Amino acid sequence: MTVAKLLLSFFILNSFCEASNQPPRFQNYFFHSYLLIYENTPVGTSVTQLQAVDPDQEPLIFGVVGEEAMRYFAVERDTGVVWLRQPLDRETKSEMQVEFFVSDSQGVVKDTVNIQIGDVNDNSPTFHGQPYTVHIAENTPVGTSVYQVNATDPDQGTGGSVLFSFQPPSSFFSIDGARGTVTVTRALDYETTSAYQLTVNATDQDKKRPLSSLSNLAITITDVQDMDPIFTNLPYSTNIGEDVPPGYEVRKIRAIDQDLGRPRGIGYTIISGNTNSIFALAYISGSLTVNGQLDRENPLYSSGFTLTVKGTELNDDRTPTDASVMTTFTILLIDKNDNAPKFNSSEYRVRITELAQVGFALPLFIQAEDKDEVVSILNYIKRQSVPVPYLQCAGILE
């Protein structure tokens, strides 16, 4: 009977001790949802405090489990305060599964917390595909999209939304703020501006602290044959002697292509004014030469020449294009004394009375003409084999 009582007492006491030794349990809400910690939280900051209860009222010890978790967090063992040990970066790691423990003298209880890393606008937009370069023709129509820049921002919300602009604005190009598409807004001209250096600004849309990045866009304008040639050293005018020989070079005519990117050669021709083809113009060199015998006394040549000359841009195979220019070339002939005077008659006859007195004017007018511009007056008498000492002759050369 006594033994039975002792056994019963031991059983009751042992059952009571086992029933009173209950494990601690966490009370924090985030063990059933998540804990939010912002990525800009400074190292050393208390991010939360673990809370637990032990029905046995024993002292509790708190801690964190795992090598990675211990790199980021430290737990004060007596109070359960959790400290941040390493900087967070949501763009590198947006969430973590961290296991914490609480223990009493009899055992350890572990539980896992889903820690969400809260985003802050700490990243500037990043351009992709640099450098940005593009070649476009100068005749690209207004409204044509010629390029598209690309930039992204890893931040969330408005901090990850990127808006594009030119800094400073361009008079010839625009950029779509949302898509980054670059469009021609004004007519381009290679001869005025052959290249544009534009600065693209990408800004996120964070309301409190927007961040931005810059990139360069190089636009090179390529030349298009859109300009007629021009003659140089105008006006063309010269005087040459009428006695210059055939082949004599009067002058070299020169025209140039106003398109500067890849200038074309010029072909030269005489359009009009070349009477009797008296001049020749070299097609490629532009050398104008005499092609025949000049004579100022020729009625066709006496007033000079006004040549209409045409310069035409040539393709690589020297075939003419539609780009051309015309000008005039005035040439005057300088007279040379290359003609002998001629009398207006080969023989002069007159009758006079023997009673004519000294000084009597004979009814006779002797005239000679010279085609040259040089005018001279002749004063002579043509003597025959028999001298005539009684007559004196004055001749007028016109």
KAJONOR-V306350 format. One line per field, one symbol per residue. ss: DSSP state (H for helix, E for strand, - for the rest). psi: psi as a letter, one per 20 degrees, with the letter a starting at -180 (. if undefined). burial: 1 if it has 16 or more other C-alpha atoms within 10 Angstrom, else 0. A space follows every 10 residues. Layout:
ss=???
psi=???
burial=???
This chain:
ss=-HHHHHHHHH HHHHHHHHHH ----EE--HH H---EEEE-- -----EEEE- -EE------- EEEEE-HHHH HHEEE----- EEEE------ ----EEEEEE EEE----EEE EEEEEEEE-- -----EEE-- -EEEEEE--- ----EEEE-E EE----HHHH -EEEEE---- --EEE----- EEEE------ ----EEEEEE EEEE------ -EEEEEEEEE EE-------E E----EEEEE E-------EE EE--EE---- ----EEEEEE EE--HHH-EE E-----EEEE ---------- ----EEEEEE EEEE-----E EEEEEEEEEE EEEE------ -EE------- ---------- ------EEE- ---------- ---------- -----EE-
psi=ggghgggggg gggghgghhi mqqrqqiphi iidrpppqij pqpiqohrpp pqqohikqqq pqrqpqgghh hhqqpohhhj ppqpiqqqoh igoiqqoppr qpqaiiappq qppoopoqqq njpqqpqqkq qoqqpqqijp qpippirpqp qrpirrbhij pppqrporqq iiqqpphgij ppqpiqpqoh igpiqpoqop poprkphgmq qrqqqqooop pqqqnjpqrq qrkqroprpq qijqqqipog qpqpqqpioi gnqqrpppqp grimpkliqp opgghjporp japqohiphh ihjaqopopp ppqqrhjjqq aiorqqrqop pqppqqmjpq qpqiqippqq pqqijprpjp pqmpoppqpp hqhppqppnr popahoqnii qpppqpp.
burial=0000000000 0000000000 1111110000 1001111011 1000011101 1101000101 1111000011 0011101001 1111100111 0000110111 1111000001 0111111111 1111111000 0100000111 0000101011 1111100011 1111110001 0011101001 1111100111 1001000111 1111110001 1111101011 1111100111 1000010000 0111000011 0011111111 0001111111 0010000111 1000011111 1101111000 1101111111 1111000001 0011111110 1110100000 1000000000 0000000000 0000001111 1100000000 0000000000 00000011
